[in-house]
Amino acid sequence: MQLTISAAITARWGHRVDGLIHTHAWTVEATVEGPADAPMVFPADDLERLLVDTVRPWEGHYLTHENTDAWKGYEPIVWDAEPTVEEITRRLWLELDRQVPNLVSIALVESNEFDRCRTVRLVA
């Protein structure tokens, strides 16, 4: 039996996928596990701060794998791979796994601002 804690934040940034630049209000969630009798699995405030610190550089930007110009006030951040939701989730994992012991999942939710919502979850 394990005890888990999840923390989530929302942030806004864009990405360019299949040539289309668009923004989302994203939800980023991290889940950490520990023994069922642990007094605290991981400090929730610390987990939230780590999530904010990880995505803060992306806010006001759009992620792209090709060097392109500013779009609607959003400056590009060029990656070596197309910034699909799956790729963003993998990069979140790589960054947070170094800082969060016993990380068991990262979820990235494309906002349900419109008529749909998608979640990608990477699980250890």
C-alpha positions in Angstrom: 0.0 0.0 0.0 1.3 3.5 -0.9 0.3 7.0 0.0 0.3 9.5 -2.9 0.1 13.3 -3.1 -0.6 15.2 -6.3 -0.2 18.9 -6.9 -1.3 20.8 -10.0 -0.8 24.3 -11.4 -2.2 26.1 -14.4 -0.1 28.2 -16.8 -0.4 29.6 -20.3 2.0 29.1 -23.2 1.7 28.1 -26.8 3.1 25.4 -29.0 3.5 24.8 -32.7 2.4 21.4 -33.8 1.9 20.3 -37.4 2.7 23.9 -38.4 -0.2 25.4 -36.3 0.7 27.8 -33.5 -1.9 28.0 -30.7 -2.0 28.6 -26.9 -3.7 26.7 -24.1 -4.3 27.3 -20.4 -2.4 24.1 -19.4 -2.8 22.2 -16.2 0.4 20.5 -15.0 0.1 17.8 -12.3 2.8 15.8 -10.5 2.2 12.8 -8.3 4.6 11.5 -5.7 4.3 8.3 -3.6 5.6 7.1 -0.3 4.9 4.6 2.4 1.3 4.4 3.6 2.5 5.4 7.1 4.6 8.4 6.0 3.7 11.5 8.0 4.3 13.5 4.7 5.1 12.1 1.3 6.4 15.4 -0.1 5.7 19.0 0.9 2.8 20.1 -1.3 4.0 23.8 -1.4 7.4 22.6 -2.6 5.9 20.5 -5.3 3.7 23.3 -6.5 6.8 25.7 -6.5 8.8 23.2 -8.6 6.0 22.9 -11.1 5.8 26.7 -11.4 9.5 27.1 -11.7 9.7 24.4 -14.4 7.1 26.0 -16.7 7.6 29.7 -15.9 10.2 30.1 -18.7 7.6 29.0 -21.2 4.9 31.5 -20.3 4.5 34.2 -22.8 6.2 32.0 -25.4 5.4 29.3 -27.8 7.4 26.1 -28.1 8.5 25.1 -31.6 11.0 22.9 -33.3 11.7 25.3 -36.1 13.1 28.8 -35.8 10.1 31.1 -36.5 9.1 34.6 -35.7 7.1 36.1 -32.9 3.3 35.3 -33.1 0.7 37.5 -31.5 3.2 38.7 -29.0 4.5 35.2 -28.2 8.2 34.7 -28.7 9.4 31.3 -29.9 11.5 28.8 -27.8 13.1 26.4 -30.2 13.3 22.7 -29.2 15.1 19.9 -31.0 11.8 18.0 -31.3 8.2 19.0 -32.2 6.5 20.1 -28.9 3.6 17.8 -28.9 1.8 17.3 -25.7 3.6 14.0 -25.3 7.0 15.6 -25.8 6.2 18.4 -23.4 5.2 15.8 -20.8 8.4 13.9 -21.3 10.5 17.1 -20.8 8.5 17.9 -17.6 9.3 14.4 -16.3 13.0 14.8 -17.1 13.2 18.1 -15.2 11.1 17.1 -12.2 12.5 13.6 -11.8 15.8 15.1 -10.9 14.3 17.2 -8.1 11.4 15.1 -6.8 12.2 11.7 -5.1 9.5 9.0 -5.7 7.9 10.9 -8.6 5.3 8.4 -10.1 3.5 10.5 -12.7 3.3 13.7 -14.6 0.1 14.7 -16.3 -0.3 17.5 -18.8 -3.9 18.7 -19.6 -4.7 20.9 -22.6 -7.4 23.2 -21.2 -11.0 22.6 -21.7 -11.5 26.2 -22.7 -13.3 25.0 -25.8 -15.3 21.9 -26.5 -12.6 19.3 -25.6 -9.9 18.4 -23.2 -6.9 16.1 -23.6 -4.7 14.7 -20.9 -1.3 13.0 -21.4 0.0 11.1 -18.4 3.5 9.7 -18.0 3.7 7.0 -15.3 6.8 5.5 -13.8 
